[in-house]
Amino acid sequence: MKEYKLESLIYYSKMTLDKEHIIKNSSKDIQEKLDEYAKNGYRLVSTDATDFGFAVYFYLYFERDV
């Protein structure tokens, strides 16, 4: 049997000349979530991202055997 978890992270765009500011800011947070779930026996099985207005939504899908 599998157990599933979904982690959603939201980042907002800001006025800047750095077009990659969301990726730079989100990478540390996403890595922390990956490490946290890995310590609890989960593995990342899928990801998704979407934008809406000034926000970017990242979805991380995890699973583990129970």
C-alpha positions in Angstrom: 0.0 0.0 0.0 1.2 3.5 -0.8 0.8 6.8 1.2 0.7 10.0 -0.8 1.4 13.6 0.1 1.1 16.9 -1.8 3.1 19.9 -1.0 2.1 23.2 -2.5 4.4 26.3 -2.6 3.5 29.7 -3.8 5.9 32.5 -4.9 4.9 35.9 -6.0 6.5 37.9 -8.7 8.0 41.3 -7.9 9.3 44.2 -9.9 12.9 43.4 -10.7 15.3 43.2 -13.7 16.2 39.7 -12.6 13.8 37.5 -14.6 14.9 34.4 -12.7 14.2 35.8 -9.2 11.4 33.3 -8.5 13.6 30.3 -9.3 16.4 31.6 -7.2 14.2 32.3 -4.3 12.2 29.0 -4.5 15.1 26.6 -5.0 16.2 26.7 -1.3 12.6 26.2 -0.1 12.0 23.4 -2.5 15.3 21.6 -1.5 14.3 21.9 2.1 10.9 20.2 1.4 12.6 17.5 -0.6 15.0 16.8 2.3 12.2 16.9 4.9 10.1 14.4 3.0 13.1 12.1 2.2 13.9 11.9 5.9 10.4 10.6 6.5 10.7 7.9 3.8 8.9 9.7 1.0 10.2 10.0 -2.6 9.3 12.6 -5.1 7.2 11.1 -7.9 5.9 14.1 -9.8 6.0 17.9 -10.0 3.9 20.5 -11.6 3.9 24.3 -11.7 1.4 26.9 -12.9 1.1 30.6 -12.8 -1.8 32.8 -12.0 -1.5 36.6 -12.1 1.6 37.5 -10.1 2.0 34.1 -8.5 3.7 30.9 -9.4 2.4 27.7 -7.8 4.7 24.7 -7.4 3.2 21.3 -6.6 5.4 18.4 -5.3 3.9 15.0 -5.2 5.4 12.4 -2.8 4.7 8.8 -2.0 6.0 6.1 0.3 5.3 2.5 1.1 3.4 1.8 4.3 
